[in-house]
Amino acid sequence: MHEAKEKKNIVGYKTKSTTNTENTEYVERKKCAERKERIQEYEEIAMNAFPAKHTEVYDGWILRYTDGYTYRGNSVNPMYSSVYSLEEKVIECEKRFHMQGLPCVYKMTPVVEEGLDSLLERYGYDIQKQVYIMNMDLAMVSLEEEDREVNNKEQDTVEEIEIDKDKENEKRIEIATSNKMSDAWLEEFVVLNETSVEPTKSIAKDVLRRIINPVFCASIKKEGKVIACGLGVLERGKLGLYDIRVSEQERHQGFGTQICKQLLAEGKKAGAKEAYLQVSSTNDNAVALYKKLGFAQCYTYWYRVKEME
């Protein structure tokens, strides 16, 4: 009886130890899977917020072509698992991009297939740019302007504020937001984004017009001239802030912050629970601004580029 009881205890102890190990491994696997799903969701939403002119799906990878306008519009996005070998796919993607007259560019994230980044490095792909994805919980945003008047049809909002309190230099500043992308706003937007030369200007406008999710177009006018603008795109409860621009002579006066706050407020009223944005890792001023607003770094993506010979 005593031996049987002792044996049972030993067996029970071993079983418990195995279970603890398995539980730890399960938790880690779950965390990795959740992180991968979260990053993939952000990447999908970001692609929808910047539609490419042409898109191909190749064994789990998304190939995007937009006449050479920006890396994000002309890149391989290795989103999902492969069936073909990585070497085979890298060679095939190069061929496809070269047929379009474009260098092959990869948009890489921390959850791409294992071995792909080192393979691209061996094949001569250099890292050209690193970008932070920053996000925030919109519960942190106070809707101070919740009771502003809204026009019936356009659902536009216009507000006048005073930025400069010095009476001699006091200027009336007009802030406008709309859920419709007008031709006038598009024109000012591409100019502030320094894409006013053809054919880049027309390509940029075409990309923006392809967005099918709800948008929020914000701008600030000073003495009748647009000096700042920004775009918000809403999908799956997440508001993306894109291209927050301020004219060079009007920077460091709070206009960028005002555009962001306006877009965050409008997005929250429309049901957004979370906000995100993309910012170059070398843009220290913008990163500091976004952190002050409540954004925190979520993950980093980077571009690997191999120029055409």
N, C-alpha and C positions, 0 to 999 in steps of 0.2 A: 504493500500500500504506500509506504513511504517513498520507494523508488519510483513508482508510477507518478506520484504527485510531483516529485522533483523533476522528472522528465518532462512533465506537462508544463512546468514553470519555465524550463529552458526553451522548449519549443515556443511558448508564448513570448518570451523575451526576444527571440530571433525574429519572430513575425512582426513585433512592434518596431524593431530597429529597421527592418526592410521597409515597412510602411512609412516611417519618418523620412527615409531617403527618397522614396518614391514621391511623397508629398512635396518635398523641397524641389525635386526635379520638375514636377508638374507645375508648381507655382512659377518657376523660372521660364518654362516653356510657354505658359500662359501669358506671362509678361511680354516675352519676345513676340508672340503672336499678336497680342493687342497693340504693341508698338508698331509692328509691321502693318497691321490693318489701318491704324491711325495715319501713318505716313502715306500709305497708298490712297487713302481717302482724300487727304490734302492734295496729293498730286493729281488725282482725277478732277477735283474741283478746280484746281489751278489751271488745268488744261482747258476745261470748259469755259473758264473766265477769259481765256486768251485763245480763241478758236484758230486753228491753223487753216490755211487755204486748202490744203490737201492732207489727208491722213491715211495711213496704211496700218494694218495690224499684221504683224509677222511673228508667229510663234510666241505670243505673250508680250511682245514688245510693240510699242506704239511709235510709228515713224511719222514725223510731222514736217511738212514743207510749206514755206510761206515766202517764196521768192527771195530768200536770204535775209528777210527782215527779222532780226533778233535771234539769239541762240534758242530761246524757248519756243519760237515759232518754226525752227529748223533744226530738229534734233531727234535722236533716238531716245525714247523713254523706256528703259528696260523694267517694266512694271511688274511682270508676272513670270512665273517659272517657265523654263524652256524644256522642249523635247529634243530639239537639235543641239549639237555641241556648240559651246560658246565660240570656238574658233570659226566654225562654219558660219555662224550668224554674223560675227564681226566682219568677215570677208564679204558676205552678201550685203550687209548694210552699207559698206563702203561703195560697192558697185551701184546700189540704188541711189545714193546721194550724189555720186559723181555723174550719174545719168541726168540728174537735175541741174548739173553744173554747180553743185554745192560741196563744200568740205563736209566731212562726216563729224558730227558733234554728238556727244552723249551727255544726257542730263542724269547725273548719278546721285543716289541717295544712300543713306546708311543701310537700307534693306534690299539693295540689289543682290543678285545671285552671287554667292561666294566665288571668288576667283576672277570675277569680271574686271574689277578695277585694276588689279595687277596685270591681267592679260592685256588690257588696253594700254597700260604703260609700256609693256614690252613691244607692243605694235606701234609705238611712237605717238601715242595720244598724250598731250600735255594738259595739265590743269590750267585753265585760262581764267576762271572766275569762281569764287565761292560766295554763296548767298545764304543768309539766315532766313528761316521761316520763324516768325515770331507770332505768338497768339496771346489772347486774353479772354477771360470770362466777362461777358457783357453785363453780368450782375453788378460789376464794379462801376459801370457807367451810370451816371445820374442824368435823367432826362430833364434837364432844366428848361428845355424849350418845348416841352410836351404840349403846352396849350397855345402854341402859335397858330395863327390863321393859316388855313390850307385852301388853295383855290380848288374849285369843284372838279374841273375836267383834268387839267394837267397835273394836279396834285403837286404843284410847285410851291416852294416856300421862299419868301424874300424877307430879309431882315437887315436893318441898318444898325451898325454899331460904331462906336468911336474907339479906334485903336490908340491914337495919340492924344493924350490929355493936355498937351501944351496948347493953349488957346491960339497962339500965333501960327502953329503948324497943324492945327486940328483939321482932320480930313473925314469926310463922310465915307464910310466903307459899306458897300452893299454885298451881302452874302446871299447866294441863291442856290437852291437844290431842286432837282427835278427827277422824277422816275422815268423820264423820256429823254432820249439822246438826240437833241436837236442838231441841225446842221451848224448852227451858230456856235453851240458848245463844242462840237467836234472840231471845228476850225480853230478855235482858241486852244483847245486841248492839245492838238498835234503841234501847234506853234510853240507852246510852252514846253512840250516834250522834245523840242529841237528836231522835229521831223517835218519841217515845212518845205523841203525840197522834193520834187518829183523824181522818180516814181514812189519814193519812200512814203511821202505824204498820203497818196491814194491807197497804198497797201495798209498803212496804219489805220486809216478810216475804215477800210473794208474789214479788217480784223475786228474792230470795235462793233461794227454793225452786225457781225455774225453772232454776237452774244445773245443767247436766248433766255437766260435767267434774269430775274429782276435786277435792275440797275439803279444806282443813285448817282447823279451827276452833280457835283458841287463846284462852285466857282466863287471867287471874290473879285469884285470890281472896285477900283479906286479912281474916282473922278471919271467914271464911265468906261475905264479900260480894265480888262481882265488881267489880274496880276497873280492869281493863284487858282489852282483847280485840282480836282481829284475824282477818282471813280470808285464806287463801291459795287460789288457784285455779290448777290445773295444766293446760296444754294445749300440745302441740307442743314439749315439753321446756322450756317457759318457765313459771316460777312467778310469778303476779301477787300482790302484797301489796296488800290493800284494807282501807281503814277501820281503820287502827291507832289505837285510841282509848284514852285514859286519863282516868279521872274527874278533874275539875278540882282537887280537893283532894289528889290523889296524884301530880301531875305533877312533873317534874324530879327523880325519884328512880330512874330507870333502868328503869321498867316498860315503857315503849315500846320501848326497846332489847331488853329480854328477850323481848317478844312477837315482834319481828322475827326475832331469832336463832332462836327456837323454830320459826317458820314456815319459815325458810330451811333449817334442819336437816331438818325433816320433808319438805320438798319435794325436797331433794337425795337423801334416802334413797329417795324414790319415783321417782327418775330425772330430775329437773329438771337441766338444764345451765346455765340462765340464770335470773335473776330480774329483775323489773321492777316499777315502781310509778308512781303518778301523784300529784303533789303541787302544790298551788297555788304559783305563782311568788312570792307575797307571804308565804308561810309560812316565814320564815327559820329558825326553830328546827327545823322538821321537815327542811328541806333540809340543814341542818348535821348533824343526826342521821344521815340517810341517807348522806351523804358519808362520815361517820365509819365507817359499816358497810361501805363499799366501793362504794356506788352512784355513778354518774357520769351527767351529763345526756346523754340520747340525742337528743331533739328536743323542741320546744315545740308544743303545740296551743292554740288559742284559740277562744272562742265569740263569734260575732256574733249580736246579738239585735235584733229590731225588735218593739217592744211593739205590742199591738193598739190601734187607735184607738177 
